[in-house]
Amino acid sequence: MDGSGPGAGASASGRDGRYGANVDAGPQSSVFTPSSGARRDAYPRTNVAATSGFSWAPSQWPMAASLRLAWLATRLLPYRVLFGAGVAWGDLSRRVQPGRWRKTAEHLRRCFPELDAQAIDRLLRANARNYGIGVAEKLIGWWWPVSRLDRLLSGVHGVDVVRHVQQQCRGVLLLVLHTTTMDLCAALLRRQLIVDFTYQPAAHPVIEQAQRRGRTRRDIRPGDGSTPQHDVDTAPIQAHAVRHVIKRLRAGRCVWYAPDRYYAGKTHVIAPLFGQPAATITAASRLASMTGAAVVGLRFWRDRDGRYQLEFSAPWRDFPSADAVADATRINAWIEQAVRQHPAQYRWVHKRFRQPSCSAGHGVLIATTC
């Protein structure tokens, strides 16, 4: 939406692995067709994100046709072929988008100063391939039938922690990372828990429609089948809709939230990440404080055999605190520890270390109005 355990996986040098992080270095409710339209009743009635409907203007036909072909290929081809196509796509991306990968290499050098140039290049190559594989994983999460998805899950660790918290009528703020596997792992997560997702809408309306339908598939529900149909709807919550996140957490829901990006204009502090000062938004602390929700970290990764694992942390103790900088530093420490387990599967291209022009210095709270 990173082995056999949390300590197994890619090294920063990106050794070869067949399917893993070390890559060198039912109902078809989510099918996207013109006839399906953009019905408002196709989504949970939670008022958490406006339905991204659109008219079928000629300018949108090429993208719609491309997605239809992608759907056919994803449904028909085996995982091995889709995986190989992703590797090829990643290699192609390095050639046609050199500027993007130069920026990624800069981030890697800043975060792993102990690596020499050859190790950085191997990690960069592995990361590009994982980006390509991530495109295939996204489509698999959107469109594969549940029976095929289930075969991809290798292990789930600690999910009873979340269930126990919810039995106490508390919400759960589920902290996740922007990894290349996140979209597929989000679908696998929904086979374990009912989860609402915060997300950034896609710029293209056709992709946004497909993304929303794929992430809110009603044929994906907890595998025990014990939850009534009307209770399993997943709500897509746009990242800026804080009130709706608060509402869902106060209702005892589990909300997926990624704190590892900086969004300009948001309240944030400067906190260390990989030894570098990074603008870190404080939303996780404020949401937990306002709702009383438990904060649980979730890691997910692809093993070397091409299967996936989910690992939940214990609820964080003494979080939030009265110190926003201390909370942000704790979150960044968790992010860094998780990323170091499988660095090739992290989305390094994000501008994580961008500094606001009005920064008041390290560890100083910066308001939205600055």
N, C-alpha and C positions, 0 to 999 in steps of 0.2 A: 502499500500500500514505500554471512551474514551472510566434514566432520561429524561427527557423532556427538559432539558436545560443544559448549561455548568456547572452549579453548582450542578447538580444532578448526583448521581452515587455512585461508591464504596467509602467506607471509608477505611482508611488504615487497619482497623481490619478485613476486608473481610467478612461482614455479608452475610448470604445466600440470593441468588436471583435466580430466575428460569433460566433466560437466560442472565442476565446482568453481569456487571463487578464484581459483588459480588459473583461470582460462588464459593460457599462454600469457604468462605474467605473467437431462430431463426436459422440461419445458424450455422452449427456445424464446423466452420472454425478452432476452436481450438482443435478439436478431434485429439488425438495423435495416429496415426496408422503407421505401417511399410510402407504401400502403399503411405502415404502422403509425405514421404521422407523429404528432407531439401531444398526444392526449394528456390532459391534466390528471386524469385518473390512473395514468400509468405509473405514478409516483406516490409515495406515502404522503398523506394529507397532513403534513406537519408544519407547513408554512416556513420551512427553514431555508429554502432556496427556490427562487422563482423558476418555473419550468422554462427551459431554454428552447422554446419552440422556434420555428423558422419556416419561411415559405421556401418551396422548392424552386428557387431562382436558378436560371441556367448557370450562373457563376458557381453554384454549389454542386452541380451535377458531377464534375470530375472527382471531387472529394468523396461524394456519396458512392460513386461507382468504385472508387479505390477501396473504400471500406467494405463494400459488398464482396469484392474479390478477396480482400483480406479475411473476411468471415468464412468464405468457402475454403480458402487454403488452411485456415486455422482449424476448422472442423474436420477436414479430410486428412491432413498430414499428421504423421506421428511426431512425438516430442523430439526424437533424435533429429529429424529433418528440420523442424522449426528452430531447434537449438543451433544447428549448423548455419541456417539462414541468418540467425542473429549474429553469429560470429562474423560472417561475411559482411553484414550491414555495418558492424562496428569498425571493421577494417576499412570499409569504404568511407565511413564518416571521417576518419583521420585524414584521408586524402582530400576530401571535398570541403571540410570545415577546419582548416589548419589553425585559424585564429582561436576557435573554441578550445582546441586541445592544447594550444600554447598557454592559455589561461589556466587550464587544468594542471598542466605541468608546473606552473608557478605555484599553485596551491599545494601540490605534492612536495615541492622543494621546501616550502615554508613549514609544512607539518612534519616532514621526515628529513630534517637536516643531517641525520646520521647516515643516510643513503647516498651512495655515489651516483654519478650520472647514468651509468648503465642500469643500476637498480631502479632508478626513477623511470627510465625509459621502458623497462619491463613492466613496471606497475602501471604506467600510462597505457601501454598496449593492452594489458589485461583489463583495465578499466574501460577502455573504448569498446572492447569486445563484450564486456558485461552490459554496457549501454545498449549495444545491438541486441543482445540476448534479452535485455529488459523489455524491448519492444515486443518480441515474441511472447514473453511472459505476461505482459499486459493483455494482449489479445487472448491468450489462453485463459486468463482470469475472467475476462469478459464473456467468452463464448464457448468454452469447453463444457460439456455436460458434467454434472456433479460426479457421476461414476468415474470419469476419467480424472477429474480433479483430485478425488480422494486417494488415488494411487500415487500421487505426487508427494503426499505428506509423509515424512519419515518419522517425525516425533513432535510431541507437544509437551512442554515442561512447565509446570506451575499454574496451569489454567484454573485449578481449584481455588487459588488465591483470589481471583476475581469473583468467582461464584460465591465464595464465603463473604466477601465484602458486600456484594449485592443482596445477599440474604439478610444483611443488617440494615437494609433499606438505604444504603449509601451509593452514590454514584461513583464511577471509576474514571479518572482521567488517565487514559492509556497513552503514555509517551512512546513515540516511534521515531524512526529516522528515515530520511529520504534516501533509501537505497534503491539499487536497480531492480530489486526483487519485490518492491513494496506492493505493486498492484496485484500480482499473483498471490502473494502472502496475505493480502487483505481478503481475497476470496477464500483462502484456506482458513483464515481466522473466523470468518462467518460460519464455518462448519462447526465451530466450537462455542461461539458466543454471539449474542445479538449486539451489534456494534453500530454506532452512528459515526460517520466520517466527516471531518473537516477537510476541505480541499480548495484549491484555486481553480476556478472555471477555465476551461480552454478558450482560447481566443476565437477559434473557428466554430461557428454554431453547429456544423455537422459533427465535428469531433466531440463537442460538448454534449450533444444529444447522445452519442454512442457511449461516451464516458459515464454519464449519469445512469443510463440504462444498464450498462455493464456492472457498475458498482452497486446497484440496488436490485439485482436480480432476485425475484421472489422464489425461485426454485432453490436458492442456496439458503439453508437454515441449519441450526444446530443439528448434528447428526443423529441425536437420540430420538428426534421426532416428537418430543414431549411438549414442546412449546406450541400453543395455539397459533394458527395462521395469522390472526389479527395482531399478535404481539411480536412478530418477527420482522416487520418492515424496517428496513435500514433507511435512515434519513441522511441525505447528503447536505452538509451544512457549509455554506461558503465561509471562507476563513475570517471574513470581517464581521460575521453575524454573531457577535459575542452574546447577545441576549438569548439567542436560541441555544447556544452551547450551555449557558447557565441553566436554562429551562430544562434541558435534557439531563444534566447532571443532578439537579435537584429532584428530578423524577426517578432517580436511581438508575439511570442508563449508563452504559459504558461508551465513552466518546474517545475516538482516535484523534490524537493531536501530535503534530510534529513540531518540536520547538527548535529545530536545528537550522532555521533560515532567518535572515534578517529582512523585515519588511519596512521600507522607508515610511516614516511618519508614525510608527508605533512607539509606545512607551518602552524604553529599553535601558539597559545599563551596559557598561563596558566590562566584560569579564574574560579571563584567560581561556583560550582553547588551543590546544597543541602549542602552548607556550606563546601564543600570539594574542594581542588584545582583539576581541571580537564584539561587535554590537550584538547584544542578546536580548530579545524581547522578554518581558516579564509576565506574559499572559498566563503561563502555567501556574505561577505563584498566586496571581490574583484570582484565577478561576477556582483553585483549590481553597483559597481563603473565603471566597464569597459563597461557595456551595457546600463546603465540608466534605468534598469528594476525596477519596483515597487516590494517591498518585502511584501508578504502577508502570514500570518500564517494560517494554516489549521489544525483544530482539528477534529478528528472523533472518535466515540465510539459506543459501543453496549449498548442499553438500557436493562433494566431488563426484558422486554417482548420479547427480541430476535430480535429487529429491530435496525436500525443504523441511526446515525445522523452525518451530516457534518456541520462544523461551520467555516466560514472565518472571519478573523480579518480585520479591516481597513488597508489600506496600511501604512506601518511604516513611521512615520515622521522622518526627519533628520537621515536617514539611507541610506548608510553608513556614518560614521563620519570620521574624520582624525585620530582617535584613534582606532587601531585594538583591543586593550584589552577592551575598552569600548563597542565596537560592540559585541565582544564575550561574555562579561558579560551580555549584553542585551539579546542576543540569549539564553544564559543559563537560565536567569531569566524567559523567555517565556517557555522554555522547562520544568523547574521545576514547574511553575504554571499549565501547561497543564497536566503534569504527576500526580500531586497531586489530580487532579479531578477524575482520574480513575487509581489509581496505580496498581491494579491487572491486567490491560490490557497492561502494558508497558513491553517491552522486557528487563528485568533486567539482563539477563544472559550476555549481552554485556559487554566487559571490558571497561566501560566508564571512569573509574578513573585511567587507566594505565598511568604511568608517563614515559616520554622518558628518557633514560639514560643520555642524554646530556642536560637535563633541566637546564636553567639558573636561575630558580626561578620564583616565582609568578609574573605574569603580564609581563613577558619578551618575546618578539617575538623570536621564534626559527625557523631558516631557514631550508629549505629542506636539505641542505647540511651538517647540523650539525651531 
